[in-house]
């Protein structure tokens, strides 16, 4: 899923403390009924670990009759990671999957050599209206398996380990952290954790993973005496263990992992280590070689006529 168009976000504020290698202020687009902030890819950092794309959408409140309608569209060479704080989205794909994702759950969709999916608000929720708030991230696949078979896995919130202590609560969604490991399978060493902190609570972040970043979805934090507001992606310096202090009730996520095995090209919804593979995928989508989405066969998003090498589809297209 990609909600909005745009070039890479502009670089953010200057580094404020030694533990923060870079700070990215996401590009923000108002879609009328929902705001989307894109932190990756950016001019300052193309990836954090295997994460090559990071969207924060909402919080928003849909009126009755409104909802999300991302029509069927293709992906290659990546896995999408969808995680909600509030609301619900119905995922369908060309493998025949049809599943609603709810808060605290995760959808991991492996595109590999190619998959098509759609994401929409279900009929009942659309009729009633309601909230939506969450993240969609893409992780690049290692070059040796970027043409693997497509796949999909859904994990309920109860499956993920919780670490709770002294005003903080961390749900580990991917990878290992704080002595626990998520049951969700990944294609490379990957971390993703959802943390809530009461005002004054501190959260240690160790240096076990080479590439790490913090994104503040709500509230504000202090790191080594410097303050950081919501809607910022903080890239942490490799090898430094830090402590994050919540200066108000805060929610943040930790993402990262091992560096990818070489650069990746990204065009529209396609990611690959090879430019020619992206050109091939473009022609295959135009020719109708990708599969259909059962239950959502009529509509689709056509290949954009023009896009940046890190471009994205226009909303509703």
Order of alpha helices (4+ residues) and beta strands (2+ residues): beta-beta-beta-beta-beta-beta-beta-beta-beta-beta-alpha-beta-beta-beta-beta-beta-beta-beta-beta-beta-beta-beta-beta-beta-beta-beta-beta-alpha
